[in-house]
Amino acid sequence: GVDVIFDGVGKATFDADLEMIALKGHLVSFGNASGPVPDFSILRLSDKNVTLLRPKVHGYVSERKDLEKYSTELFEKLISGQVKIAIHDVYPLKEVGRAHSDLESRKTKGKLLLSVE
């Protein structure tokens, strides 16, 4: 199984997450792109001794100084190449419909950018 899962999808993937996670795995649920995860019995986590986390940004950046600290660290990592952003494609703004279709049909991997030129 998978040791750590970062799930930003939510409802559509949660059950599969619990199936594929490793014994003593960690599941980080941080988004609801497909809707919120329905209520479930916490006992489902005990089958594999899973740790479930549900962080939110405001828990880390509740004060301006925290936002500035983490933003600075992130941009330093981006500039140095330590963190890379996967860009799937750049769409002209007039093709925003195609971008949405590609995203909804799961044809994309990485970020979709809209160009206003």
Biopython code that builds the backbone (N, CA, C, O; Angstrom):
import numpy as np
from Bio.PDB.StructureBuilder import StructureBuilder

atoms = [
    (1, "GLY", "N", (0.814, -1.203, 0.000)),
    (1, "GLY", "CA", (0.000, 0.000, 0.000)),
    (1, "GLY", "C", (0.850, 1.256, 0.000)),
    (1, "GLY", "O", (2.080, 1.206, 0.026)),
    (2, "VAL", "N", (0.167, 2.366, -0.030)),
    (2, "VAL", "CA", (0.791, 3.683, -0.093)),
    (2, "VAL", "C", (0.992, 4.209, 1.329)),
    (2, "VAL", "O", (0.065, 4.182, 2.138)),
    (3, "ASP", "N", (2.191, 4.684, 1.631)),
    (3, "ASP", "CA", (2.492, 5.159, 2.985)),
    (3, "ASP", "C", (1.773, 6.463, 3.337)),
    (3, "ASP", "O", (1.267, 6.619, 4.449)),
    (4, "VAL", "N", (1.731, 7.400, 2.381)),
    (4, "VAL", "CA", (1.104, 8.699, 2.631)),
    (4, "VAL", "C", (0.271, 9.089, 1.423)),
    (4, "VAL", "O", (0.731, 8.988, 0.286)),
    (5, "ILE", "N", (-0.955, 9.535, 1.670)),
    (5, "ILE", "CA", (-1.840, 10.006, 0.604)),
    (5, "ILE", "C", (-2.237, 11.439, 0.919)),
    (5, "ILE", "O", (-2.706, 11.733, 2.019)),
    (6, "PHE", "N", (-2.050, 12.334, -0.050)),
    (6, "PHE", "CA", (-2.520, 13.710, 0.041)),
    (6, "PHE", "C", (-3.717, 13.821, -0.889)),
    (6, "PHE", "O", (-3.561, 13.775, -2.109)),
    (7, "ASP", "N", (-4.899, 13.965, -0.329)),
    (7, "ASP", "CA", (-6.133, 13.936, -1.113)),
    (7, "ASP", "C", (-6.831, 15.290, -1.100)),
    (7, "ASP", "O", (-7.340, 15.730, -0.069)),
    (8, "GLY", "N", (-6.848, 15.941, -2.253)),
    (8, "GLY", "CA", (-7.556, 17.203, -2.410)),
    (8, "GLY", "C", (-8.886, 17.033, -3.103)),
    (8, "GLY", "O", (-9.588, 18.015, -3.345)),
    (9, "VAL", "N", (-9.251, 15.792, -3.431)),
    (9, "VAL", "CA", (-10.493, 15.528, -4.169)),
    (9, "VAL", "C", (-11.667, 15.338, -3.220)),
    (9, "VAL", "O", (-12.716, 15.952, -3.413)),
    (10, "GLY", "N", (-11.513, 14.505, -2.202)),
    (10, "GLY", "CA", (-12.579, 14.338, -1.210)),
    (10, "GLY", "C", (-13.488, 13.163, -1.476)),
    (10, "GLY", "O", (-13.043, 12.017, -1.525)),
    (11, "LYS", "N", (-14.760, 13.452, -1.647)),
    (11, "LYS", "CA", (-15.824, 12.440, -1.720)),
    (11, "LYS", "C", (-15.526, 11.307, -2.710)),
    (11, "LYS", "O", (-15.686, 10.134, -2.372)),
    (12, "ALA", "N", (-15.099, 11.648, -3.918)),
    (12, "ALA", "CA", (-14.927, 10.643, -4.975)),
    (12, "ALA", "C", (-13.749, 9.701, -4.740)),
    (12, "ALA", "O", (-13.710, 8.619, -5.325)),
    (13, "THR", "N", (-12.798, 10.081, -3.906)),
    (13, "THR", "CA", (-11.584, 9.278, -3.763)),
    (13, "THR", "C", (-11.352, 8.722, -2.356)),
    (13, "THR", "O", (-10.454, 7.903, -2.160)),
    (14, "PHE", "N", (-12.139, 9.149, -1.386)),
    (14, "PHE", "CA", (-11.871, 8.788, 0.007)),
    (14, "PHE", "C", (-11.896, 7.277, 0.239)),
    (14, "PHE", "O", (-10.991, 6.745, 0.883)),
    (15, "ASP", "N", (-12.903, 6.578, -0.266)),
    (15, "ASP", "CA", (-12.972, 5.124, -0.066)),
    (15, "ASP", "C", (-11.774, 4.419, -0.697)),
    (15, "ASP", "O", (-11.209, 3.497, -0.107)),
    (16, "ALA", "N", (-11.389, 4.852, -1.894)),
    (16, "ALA", "CA", (-10.222, 4.255, -2.553)),
    (16, "ALA", "C", (-8.949, 4.545, -1.762)),
    (16, "ALA", "O", (-8.055, 3.702, -1.681)),
    (17, "ASP", "N", (-8.871, 5.741, -1.179)),
    (17, "ASP", "CA", (-7.710, 6.066, -0.336)),
    (17, "ASP", "C", (-7.554, 5.036, 0.774)),
    (17, "ASP", "O", (-6.459, 4.528, 1.013)),
    (18, "LEU", "N", (-8.660, 4.732, 1.449)),
    (18, "LEU", "CA", (-8.601, 3.785, 2.566)),
    (18, "LEU", "C", (-8.276, 2.370, 2.099)),
    (18, "LEU", "O", (-7.695, 1.592, 2.855)),
    (19, "GLU", "N", (-8.641, 2.028, 0.868)),
    (19, "GLU", "CA", (-8.308, 0.704, 0.334)),
    (19, "GLU", "C", (-6.822, 0.593, 0.008)),
    (19, "GLU", "O", (-6.208, -0.440, 0.272)),
    (20, "MET", "N", (-6.238, 1.647, -0.564)),
    (20, "MET", "CA", (-4.854, 1.553, -1.049)),
    (20, "MET", "C", (-3.805, 1.981, -0.037)),
    (20, "MET", "O", (-2.609, 1.814, -0.279)),
    (21, "ILE", "N", (-4.230, 2.527, 1.087)),
    (21, "ILE", "CA", (-3.249, 2.998, 2.064)),
    (21, "ILE", "C", (-2.579, 1.819, 2.772)),
    (21, "ILE", "O", (-3.196, 0.780, 3.005)),
    (22, "ALA", "N", (-1.316, 2.005, 3.104)),
    (22, "ALA", "CA", (-0.536, 0.951, 3.769)),
    (22, "ALA", "C", (-0.890, 0.865, 5.249)),
    (22, "ALA", "O", (-1.474, 1.782, 5.826)),
    (23, "LEU", "N", (-0.525, -0.243, 5.832)),
    (23, "LEU", "CA", (-0.624, -0.405, 7.275)),
    (23, "LEU", "C", (0.181, 0.717, 7.938)),
    (23, "LEU", "O", (1.325, 0.967, 7.558)),
    (24, "LYS", "N", (-0.402, 1.379, 8.907)),
    (24, "LYS", "CA", (0.197, 2.527, 9.598)),
    (24, "LYS", "C", (0.419, 3.709, 8.661)),
    (24, "LYS", "O", (1.316, 4.521, 8.887)),
    (25, "GLY", "N", (-0.402, 3.809, 7.602)),
    (25, "GLY", "CA", (-0.279, 4.913, 6.657)),
    (25, "GLY", "C", (-0.891, 6.200, 7.179)),
    (25, "GLY", "O", (-1.594, 6.216, 8.189)),
    (26, "HIS", "N", (-0.606, 7.272, 6.465)),
    (26, "HIS", "CA", (-1.107, 8.598, 6.822)),
    (26, "HIS", "C", (-1.937, 9.141, 5.660)),
    (26, "HIS", "O", (-1.480, 9.162, 4.517)),
    (27, "LEU", "N", (-3.144, 9.573, 5.958)),
    (27, "LEU", "CA", (-4.037, 10.160, 4.958)),
    (27, "LEU", "C", (-4.258, 11.619, 5.318)),
    (27, "LEU", "O", (-4.769, 11.937, 6.392)),
    (28, "VAL", "N", (-3.863, 12.510, 4.398)),
    (28, "VAL", "CA", (-4.043, 13.944, 4.592)),
    (28, "VAL", "C", (-5.140, 14.389, 3.632)),
    (28, "VAL", "O", (-4.930, 14.448, 2.421)),
    (29, "SER", "N", (-6.293, 14.698, 4.173)),
    (29, "SER", "CA", (-7.440, 15.145, 3.382)),
    (29, "SER", "C", (-7.490, 16.665, 3.464)),
    (29, "SER", "O", (-7.791, 17.226, 4.517)),
    (30, "PHE", "N", (-7.188, 17.340, 2.329)),
    (30, "PHE", "CA", (-7.088, 18.795, 2.380)),
    (30, "PHE", "C", (-8.038, 19.518, 1.438)),
    (30, "PHE", "O", (-7.990, 20.745, 1.342)),
    (31, "GLY", "N", (-8.905, 18.780, 0.736)),
    (31, "GLY", "CA", (-9.801, 19.462, -0.194)),
    (31, "GLY", "C", (-11.060, 18.681, -0.467)),
    (31, "GLY", "O", (-11.184, 17.510, -0.109)),
    (32, "ASN", "N", (-11.996, 19.359, -1.113)),
    (32, "ASN", "CA", (-13.301, 18.772, -1.432)),
    (32, "ASN", "C", (-13.667, 19.016, -2.893)),
    (32, "ASN", "O", (-14.802, 19.396, -3.181)),
    (33, "ALA", "N", (-12.743, 18.809, -3.812)),
    (33, "ALA", "CA", (-13.017, 19.100, -5.217)),
    (33, "ALA", "C", (-14.247, 18.358, -5.737)),
    (33, "ALA", "O", (-14.963, 18.882, -6.591)),
    (34, "SER", "N", (-14.503, 17.149, -5.239)),
    (34, "SER", "CA", (-15.675, 16.377, -5.684)),
    (34, "SER", "C", (-16.802, 16.429, -4.658)),
    (34, "SER", "O", (-17.812, 15.743, -4.808)),
    (35, "GLY", "N", (-16.635, 17.228, -3.634)),
    (35, "GLY", "CA", (-17.619, 17.317, -2.560)),
    (35, "GLY", "C", (-17.021, 16.826, -1.262)),
    (35, "GLY", "O", (-15.986, 16.159, -1.260)),
    (36, "PRO", "N", (-17.673, 17.155, -0.151)),
    (36, "PRO", "CA", (-17.144, 16.732, 1.143)),
    (36, "PRO", "C", (-17.241, 15.223, 1.343)),
    (36, "PRO", "O", (-18.147, 14.573, 0.821)),
    (37, "VAL", "N", (-16.309, 14.683, 2.096)),
    (37, "VAL", "CA", (-16.335, 13.261, 2.446)),
    (37, "VAL", "C", (-17.553, 13.028, 3.336)),
    (37, "VAL", "O", (-17.728, 13.724, 4.335)),
    (38, "PRO", "N", (-18.403, 12.049, 2.982)),
    (38, "PRO", "CA", (-19.574, 11.767, 3.825)),
    (38, "PRO", "C", (-19.149, 11.271, 5.212)),
    (38, "PRO", "O", (-18.041, 10.765, 5.391)),
    (39, "ASP", "N", (-20.036, 11.423, 6.173)),
    (39, "ASP", "CA", (-19.763, 10.895, 7.510)),
    (39, "ASP", "C", (-19.412, 9.410, 7.408)),
    (39, "ASP", "O", (-19.984, 8.682, 6.596)),
    (40, "PHE", "N", (-18.475, 8.976, 8.231)),
    (40, "PHE", "CA", (-18.074, 7.570, 8.234)),
    (40, "PHE", "C", (-17.688, 7.175, 9.649)),
    (40, "PHE", "O", (-17.422, 8.029, 10.494)),
    (41, "SER", "N", (-17.660, 5.888, 9.894)),
    (41, "SER", "CA", (-17.258, 5.382, 11.205)),
    (41, "SER", "C", (-15.745, 5.494, 11.349)),
    (41, "SER", "O", (-14.994, 5.028, 10.493)),
    (42, "ILE", "N", (-15.314, 6.105, 12.419)),
    (42, "ILE", "CA", (-13.880, 6.254, 12.673)),
    (42, "ILE", "C", (-13.196, 4.893, 12.828)),
    (42, "ILE", "O", (-11.975, 4.791, 12.707)),
    (43, "LEU", "N", (-13.976, 3.865, 13.093)),
    (43, "LEU", "CA", (-13.419, 2.512, 13.212)),
    (43, "LEU", "C", (-12.795, 2.030, 11.904)),
    (43, "LEU", "O", (-11.949, 1.136, 11.917)),
    (44, "ARG", "N", (-13.207, 2.615, 10.769)),
    (44, "ARG", "CA", (-12.607, 2.232, 9.480)),
    (44, "ARG", "C", (-11.106, 2.500, 9.463)),
    (44, "ARG", "O", (-10.366, 1.833, 8.740)),
    (45, "LEU", "N", (-10.657, 3.458, 10.244)),
    (45, "LEU", "CA", (-9.231, 3.790, 10.280)),
    (45, "LEU", "C", (-8.422, 2.746, 11.038)),
    (45, "LEU", "O", (-7.229, 2.576, 10.786)),
    (46, "SER", "N", (-9.064, 2.054, 11.956)),
    (46, "SER", "CA", (-8.335, 1.114, 12.813)),
    (46, "SER", "C", (-7.931, -0.170, 12.095)),
    (46, "SER", "O", (-7.007, -0.851, 12.538)),
    (47, "ASP", "N", (-8.605, -0.517, 10.991)),
    (47, "ASP", "CA", (-8.238, -1.738, 10.260)),
    (47, "ASP", "C", (-6.759, -1.752, 9.880)),
    (47, "ASP", "O", (-6.096, -2.787, 9.947)),
    (48, "LYS", "N", (-6.256, -0.586, 9.479)),
    (48, "LYS", "CA", (-4.856, -0.491, 9.061)),
    (48, "LYS", "C", (-4.059, 0.464, 9.959)),
    (48, "LYS", "O", (-2.932, 0.834, 9.630)),
    (49, "ASN", "N", (-4.640, 0.853, 11.074)),
    (49, "ASN", "CA", (-3.979, 1.786, 11.994)),
    (49, "ASN", "C", (-3.601, 3.076, 11.269)),
    (49, "ASN", "O", (-2.464, 3.538, 11.355)),
    (50, "VAL", "N", (-4.567, 3.650, 10.555)),
    (50, "VAL", "CA", (-4.359, 4.833, 9.721)),
    (50, "VAL", "C", (-4.463, 6.112, 10.547)),
    (50, "VAL", "O", (-5.327, 6.241, 11.415)),
    (51, "THR", "N", (-3.571, 7.049, 10.260)),
    (51, "THR", "CA", (-3.643, 8.389, 10.829)),
    (51, "THR", "C", (-4.318, 9.291, 9.802)),
    (51, "THR", "O", (-3.878, 9.357, 8.654)),
    (52, "LEU", "N", (-5.376, 9.983, 10.200)),
    (52, "LEU", "CA", (-6.111, 10.890, 9.312)),
    (52, "LEU", "C", (-5.909, 12.319, 9.782)),
    (52, "LEU", "O", (-6.125, 12.639, 10.951)),
    (53, "LEU", "N", (-5.493, 13.174, 8.857)),
    (53, "LEU", "CA", (-5.297, 14.592, 9.154)),
    (53, "LEU", "C", (-6.190, 15.428, 8.251)),
    (53, "LEU", "O", (-6.393, 15.092, 7.084)),
    (54, "ARG", "N", (-6.720, 16.512, 8.790)),
    (54, "ARG", "CA", (-7.543, 17.441, 8.000)),
    (54, "ARG", "C", (-7.068, 18.869, 8.299)),
    (54, "ARG", "O", (-7.730, 19.609, 9.027)),
    (55, "PRO", "N", (-5.913, 19.248, 7.730)),
    (55, "PRO", "CA", (-5.377, 20.585, 8.004)),
    (55, "PRO", "C", (-6.102, 21.658, 7.193)),
    (55, "PRO", "O", (-6.734, 21.369, 6.177)),
    (56, "LYS", "N", (-5.997, 22.891, 7.660)),
    (56, "LYS", "CA", (-6.485, 24.022, 6.880)),
    (56, "LYS", "C", (-5.446, 25.133, 6.963)),
    (56, "LYS", "O", (-4.720, 25.242, 7.951)),
    (57, "VAL", "N", (-5.381, 25.939, 5.943)),
    (57, "VAL", "CA", (-4.352, 26.969, 5.840)),
    (57, "VAL", "C", (-4.371, 27.898, 7.047)),
    (57, "VAL", "O", (-3.317, 28.244, 7.580)),
    (58, "HIS", "N", (-5.554, 28.300, 7.477)),
    (58, "HIS", "CA", (-5.635, 29.271, 8.572)),
    (58, "HIS", "C", (-5.055, 28.736, 9.873)),
    (58, "HIS", "O", (-4.722, 29.517, 10.765)),
    (59, "GLY", "N", (-4.929, 27.437, 9.996)),
    (59, "GLY", "CA", (-4.279, 26.872, 11.170)),
    (59, "GLY", "C", (-2.779, 27.116, 11.183)),
    (59, "GLY", "O", (-2.140, 27.038, 12.232)),
    (60, "TYR", "N", (-2.214, 27.415, 10.004)),
    (60, "TYR", "CA", (-0.780, 27.654, 9.891)),
    (60, "TYR", "C", (-0.438, 29.128, 9.718)),
    (60, "TYR", "O", (0.644, 29.566, 10.110)),
    (61, "VAL", "N", (-1.344, 29.884, 9.140)),
    (61, "VAL", "CA", (-1.065, 31.296, 8.836)),
    (61, "VAL", "C", (-2.128, 32.204, 9.452)),
    (61, "VAL", "O", (-2.707, 33.045, 8.765)),
    (62, "SER", "N", (-2.377, 32.033, 10.724)),
    (62, "SER", "CA", (-3.402, 32.838, 11.384)),
    (62, "SER", "C", (-2.949, 34.275, 11.611)),
    (62, "SER", "O", (-3.776, 35.160, 11.831)),
    (63, "GLU", "N", (-1.650, 34.510, 11.561)),
    (63, "GLU", "CA", (-1.117, 35.859, 11.723)),
    (63, "GLU", "C", (-0.296, 36.235, 10.495)),
    (63, "GLU", "O", (0.270, 35.368, 9.830)),
    (64, "ARG", "N", (-0.235, 37.515, 10.203)),
    (64, "ARG", "CA", (0.470, 38.027, 9.029)),
    (64, "ARG", "C", (1.930, 37.550, 8.991)),
    (64, "ARG", "O", (2.437, 37.182, 7.932)),
    (65, "LYS", "N", (2.598, 37.559, 10.147)),
    (65, "LYS", "CA", (4.016, 37.148, 10.189)),
    (65, "LYS", "C", (4.189, 35.699, 9.740)),
    (65, "LYS", "O", (5.195, 35.353, 9.121)),
    (66, "ASP", "N", (3.201, 34.848, 10.055)),
    (66, "ASP", "CA", (3.269, 33.447, 9.627)),
    (66, "ASP", "C", (3.121, 33.343, 8.114)),
    (66, "ASP", "O", (3.847, 32.592, 7.463)),
    (67, "LEU", "N", (2.181, 34.100, 7.562)),
    (67, "LEU", "CA", (1.982, 34.114, 6.111)),
    (67, "LEU", "C", (3.261, 34.556, 5.404)),
    (67, "LEU", "O", (3.681, 33.937, 4.426)),
    (68, "GLU", "N", (3.873, 35.620, 5.897)),
    (68, "GLU", "CA", (5.099, 36.124, 5.280)),
    (68, "GLU", "C", (6.236, 35.107, 5.390)),
    (68, "GLU", "O", (6.995, 34.922, 4.439)),
    (69, "LYS", "N", (6.357, 34.452, 6.536)),
    (69, "LYS", "CA", (7.413, 33.449, 6.741)),
    (69, "LYS", "C", (7.265, 32.289, 5.760)),
    (69, "LYS", "O", (8.213, 31.936, 5.058)),
    (70, "TYR", "N", (6.068, 31.698, 5.716)),
    (70, "TYR", "CA", (5.860, 30.536, 4.849)),
    (70, "TYR", "C", (5.909, 30.916, 3.373)),
    (70, "TYR", "O", (6.400, 30.139, 2.554)),
    (71, "SER", "N", (5.413, 32.091, 3.023)),
    (71, "SER", "CA", (5.470, 32.544, 1.629)),
    (71, "SER", "C", (6.914, 32.721, 1.188)),
    (71, "SER", "O", (7.291, 32.301, 0.093)),
    (72, "THR", "N", (7.720, 33.342, 2.039)),
    (72, "THR", "CA", (9.137, 33.537, 1.725)),
    (72, "THR", "C", (9.830, 32.193, 1.525)),
    (72, "THR", "O", (10.575, 32.015, 0.562)),
    (73, "GLU", "N", (9.588, 31.250, 2.430)),
    (73, "GLU", "CA", (10.199, 29.923, 2.308)),
    (73, "GLU", "C", (9.774, 29.234, 1.013)),
    (73, "GLU", "O", (10.599, 28.628, 0.329)),
    (74, "LEU", "N", (8.489, 29.328, 0.678)),
    (74, "LEU", "CA", (7.993, 28.694, -0.543)),
    (74, "LEU", "C", (8.636, 29.305, -1.782)),
    (74, "LEU", "O", (9.113, 28.578, -2.653)),
    (75, "PHE", "N", (8.653, 30.639, -1.867)),
    (75, "PHE", "CA", (9.219, 31.275, -3.057)),
    (75, "PHE", "C", (10.716, 31.015, -3.177)),
    (75, "PHE", "O", (11.226, 30.904, -4.292)),
    (76, "GLU", "N", (11.427, 30.915, -2.065)),
    (76, "GLU", "CA", (12.847, 30.553, -2.119)),
    (76, "GLU", "C", (13.016, 29.157, -2.714)),
    (76, "GLU", "O", (13.928, 28.926, -3.508)),
    (77, "LYS", "N", (12.153, 28.236, -2.336)),
    (77, "LYS", "CA", (12.231, 26.865, -2.861)),
    (77, "LYS", "C", (11.858, 26.823, -4.347)),
    (77, "LYS", "O", (12.445, 26.056, -5.110)),
    (78, "LEU", "N", (10.891, 27.639, -4.756)),
    (78, "LEU", "CA", (10.519, 27.708, -6.170)),
    (78, "LEU", "C", (11.669, 28.269, -6.998)),
    (78, "LEU", "O", (12.019, 27.717, -8.042)),
    (79, "ILE", "N", (12.253, 29.365, -6.530)),
    (79, "ILE", "CA", (13.340, 30.014, -7.262)),
    (79, "ILE", "C", (14.559, 29.100, -7.366)),
    (79, "ILE", "O", (15.218, 29.067, -8.405)),
    (80, "SER", "N", (14.863, 28.360, -6.305)),
    (80, "SER", "CA", (16.036, 27.474, -6.307)),
    (80, "SER", "C", (15.799, 26.193, -7.108)),
    (80, "SER", "O", (16.748, 25.475, -7.425)),
    (81, "GLY", "N", (14.536, 25.905, -7.437)),
    (81, "GLY", "CA", (14.223, 24.680, -8.163)),
    (81, "GLY", "C", (13.952, 23.492, -7.261)),
    (81, "GLY", "O", (13.694, 22.392, -7.749)),
    (82, "GLN", "N", (14.006, 23.699, -5.936)),
    (82, "GLN", "CA", (13.702, 22.612, -4.992)),
    (82, "GLN", "C", (12.263, 22.143, -5.143)),
    (82, "GLN", "O", (11.962, 20.957, -5.008)),
    (83, "VAL", "N", (11.385, 23.092, -5.424)),
    (83, "VAL", "CA", (9.973, 22.785, -5.658)),
    (83, "VAL", "C", (9.669, 23.136, -7.103)),
    (83, "VAL", "O", (9.972, 24.238, -7.562)),
    (84, "LYS", "N", (9.078, 22.208, -7.805)),
    (84, "LYS", "CA", (8.722, 22.437, -9.203)),
    (84, "LYS", "C", (7.205, 22.372, -9.354)),
    (84, "LYS", "O", (6.541, 21.541, -8.733)),
    (85, "ILE", "N", (6.676, 23.247, -10.176)),
    (85, "ILE", "CA", (5.243, 23.263, -10.438)),
    (85, "ILE", "C", (5.014, 22.639, -11.811)),
    (85, "ILE", "O", (5.557, 23.105, -12.813)),
    (86, "ALA", "N", (4.217, 21.594, -11.846)),
    (86, "ALA", "CA", (3.897, 20.929, -13.112)),
    (86, "ALA", "C", (2.793, 21.718, -13.809)),
    (86, "ALA", "O", (1.695, 21.870, -13.273)),
    (87, "ILE", "N", (3.089, 22.214, -15.000)),
    (87, "ILE", "CA", (2.095, 22.951, -15.783)),
    (87, "ILE", "C", (1.669, 22.060, -16.935)),
    (87, "ILE", "O", (2.477, 21.709, -17.795)),
    (88, "HIS", "N", (0.384, 21.695, -16.946)),
    (88, "HIS", "CA", (-0.140, 20.837, -18.004)),
    (88, "HIS", "C", (-0.202, 21.587, -19.325)),
    (88, "HIS", "O", (0.282, 21.100, -20.347)),
    (89, "ASP", "N", (-0.805, 22.785, -19.301)),
    (89, "ASP", "CA", (-0.976, 23.544, -20.538)),
    (89, "ASP", "C", (-1.357, 24.980, -20.209)),
    (89, "ASP", "O", (-1.811, 25.286, -19.106)),
    (90, "VAL", "N", (-1.158, 25.859, -21.200)),
    (90, "VAL", "CA", (-1.590, 27.255, -21.110)),
    (90, "VAL", "C", (-2.686, 27.445, -22.151)),
    (90, "VAL", "O", (-2.479, 27.184, -23.336)),
    (91, "TYR", "N", (-3.857, 27.903, -21.699)),
    (91, "TYR", "CA", (-5.011, 28.094, -22.569)),
    (91, "TYR", "C", (-5.264, 29.585, -22.752)),
    (91, "TYR", "O", (-5.217, 30.342, -21.783)),
    (92, "PRO", "N", (-5.534, 30.016, -23.986)),
    (92, "PRO", "CA", (-5.978, 31.402, -24.147)),
    (92, "PRO", "C", (-7.304, 31.581, -23.398)),
    (92, "PRO", "O", (-8.106, 30.650, -23.323)),
    (93, "LEU", "N", (-7.531, 32.761, -22.855)),
    (93, "LEU", "CA", (-8.740, 33.006, -22.078)),
    (93, "LEU", "C", (-10.000, 32.664, -22.871)),
    (93, "LEU", "O", (-10.991, 32.203, -22.304)),
    (94, "LYS", "N", (-9.959, 32.891, -24.180)),
    (94, "LYS", "CA", (-11.145, 32.590, -24.999)),
    (94, "LYS", "C", (-11.435, 31.083, -25.060)),
    (94, "LYS", "O", (-12.520, 30.684, -25.483)),
    (95, "GLU", "N", (-10.471, 30.238, -24.641)),
    (95, "GLU", "CA", (-10.669, 28.788, -24.625)),
    (95, "GLU", "C", (-10.866, 28.246, -23.212)),
    (95, "GLU", "O", (-10.550, 27.089, -22.937)),
    (96, "VAL", "N", (-11.386, 29.080, -22.323)),
    (96, "VAL", "CA", (-11.595, 28.657, -20.940)),
    (96, "VAL", "C", (-12.539, 27.453, -20.868)),
    (96, "VAL", "O", (-12.404, 26.614, -19.977)),
    (97, "GLY", "N", (-13.483, 27.365, -21.792)),
    (97, "GLY", "CA", (-14.396, 26.221, -21.831)),
    (97, "GLY", "C", (-13.657, 24.917, -22.074)),
    (97, "GLY", "O", (-13.960, 23.896, -21.457)),
    (98, "ARG", "N", (-12.682, 24.955, -22.980)),
    (98, "ARG", "CA", (-11.881, 23.753, -23.259)),
    (98, "ARG", "C", (-11.045, 23.378, -22.034)),
    (98, "ARG", "O", (-10.890, 22.199, -21.718)),
    (99, "ALA", "N", (-10.516, 24.379, -21.357)),
    (99, "ALA", "CA", (-9.736, 24.118, -20.143)),
    (99, "ALA", "C", (-10.604, 23.426, -19.097)),
    (99, "ALA", "O", (-10.175, 22.463, -18.463)),
    (100, "HIS", "N", (-11.832, 23.923, -18.921)),
    (100, "HIS", "CA", (-12.749, 23.296, -17.961)),
    (100, "HIS", "C", (-13.084, 21.868, -18.377)),
    (100, "HIS", "O", (-13.112, 20.967, -17.538)),
    (101, "SER", "N", (-13.337, 21.657, -19.660)),
    (101, "SER", "CA", (-13.651, 20.306, -20.151)),
    (101, "SER", "C", (-12.492, 19.349, -19.902)),
    (101, "SER", "O", (-12.690, 18.229, -19.431)),
    (102, "ASP", "N", (-11.282, 19.801, -20.222)),
    (102, "ASP", "CA", (-10.107, 18.953, -20.005)),
    (102, "ASP", "C", (-9.941, 18.610, -18.527)),
    (102, "ASP", "O", (-9.609, 17.478, -18.176)),
    (103, "LEU", "N", (-10.174, 19.592, -17.670)),
    (103, "LEU", "CA", (-10.053, 19.374, -16.227)),
    (103, "LEU", "C", (-11.116, 18.407, -15.725)),
    (103, "LEU", "O", (-10.812, 17.470, -14.987)),
    (104, "GLU", "N", (-12.367, 18.637, -16.128)),
    (104, "GLU", "CA", (-13.472, 17.788, -15.676)),
    (104, "GLU", "C", (-13.346, 16.354, -16.175)),
    (104, "GLU", "O", (-13.749, 15.419, -15.484)),
    (105, "SER", "N", (-12.789, 16.174, -17.369)),
    (105, "SER", "CA", (-12.644, 14.827, -17.923)),
    (105, "SER", "C", (-11.349, 14.150, -17.460)),
    (105, "SER", "O", (-11.010, 13.057, -17.912)),
    (106, "ARG", "N", (-10.644, 14.810, -16.566)),
    (106, "ARG", "CA", (-9.404, 14.281, -15.980)),
    (106, "ARG", "C", (-8.321, 13.991, -17.020)),
    (106, "ARG", "O", (-7.550, 13.042, -16.880)),
    (107, "LYS", "N", (-8.275, 14.815, -18.057)),
    (107, "LYS", "CA", (-7.242, 14.678, -19.079)),
    (107, "LYS", "C", (-5.946, 15.378, -18.665)),
    (107, "LYS", "O", (-4.932, 15.260, -19.353)),
    (108, "THR", "N", (-5.975, 16.090, -17.567)),
    (108, "THR", "CA", (-4.848, 16.938, -17.198)),
    (108, "THR", "C", (-4.056, 16.375, -16.028)),
    (108, "THR", "O", (-4.577, 15.645, -15.185)),
    (109, "LYS", "N", (-2.791, 16.736, -16.007)),
    (109, "LYS", "CA", (-1.913, 16.464, -14.863)),
    (109, "LYS", "C", (-1.121, 17.742, -14.647)),
    (109, "LYS", "O", (-0.397, 18.181, -15.540)),
    (110, "GLY", "N", (-1.247, 18.328, -13.498)),
    (110, "GLY", "CA", (-0.569, 19.589, -13.229)),
    (110, "GLY", "C", (-1.531, 20.753, -13.355)),
    (110, "GLY", "O", (-2.747, 20.576, -13.428)),
    (111, "LYS", "N", (-0.964, 21.942, -13.378)),
    (111, "LYS", "CA", (-1.750, 23.173, -13.391)),
    (111, "LYS", "C", (-2.189, 23.524, -14.801)),
    (111, "LYS", "O", (-1.498, 23.238, -15.779)),
    (112, "LEU", "N", (-3.348, 24.147, -14.880)),
    (112, "LEU", "CA", (-3.830, 24.727, -16.122)),
    (112, "LEU", "C", (-3.771, 26.232, -15.957)),
    (112, "LEU", "O", (-4.289, 26.776, -14.983)),
    (113, "LEU", "N", (-3.141, 26.903, -16.904)),
    (113, "LEU", "CA", (-3.008, 28.350, -16.837)),
    (113, "LEU", "C", (-3.846, 28.985, -17.928)),
    (113, "LEU", "O", (-3.982, 28.435, -19.021)),
    (114, "LEU", "N", (-4.411, 30.155, -17.622)),
    (114, "LEU", "CA", (-5.153, 30.933, -18.606)),
    (114, "LEU", "C", (-4.321, 32.146, -18.978)),
    (114, "LEU", "O", (-3.826, 32.864, -18.109)),
    (115, "SER", "N", (-4.172, 32.372, -20.286)),
    (115, "SER", "CA", (-3.418, 33.514, -20.783)),
    (115, "SER", "C", (-4.398, 34.602, -21.198)),
    (115, "SER", "O", (-5.365, 34.331, -21.910)),
    (116, "VAL", "N", (-4.152, 35.833, -20.756)),
    (116, "VAL", "CA", (-5.054, 36.939, -21.093)),
    (116, "VAL", "C", (-4.543, 37.764, -22.264)),
    (116, "VAL", "O", (-5.093, 38.825, -22.558)),
    (117, "GLU", "N", (-3.511, 37.296, -22.927)),
    (117, "GLU", "CA", (-2.960, 38.026, -24.081)),
    (117, "GLU", "C", (-3.896, 37.974, -25.252)),
    (117, "GLU", "O", (-3.597, 38.533, -26.307)),
]
sb = StructureBuilder()
sb.init_structure("model")
sb.init_model(0)
sb.init_chain("A")
sb.init_seg("    ")
for serial, (resi, resn, name, xyz) in enumerate(atoms, 1):
    if name == "N":
        sb.init_residue(resn, " ", resi, " ")
    sb.init_atom(name, np.array(xyz, "f"), 0.0, 1.0, " ", f" {name:<3s}", serial, name[0])
structure = sb.get_structure()
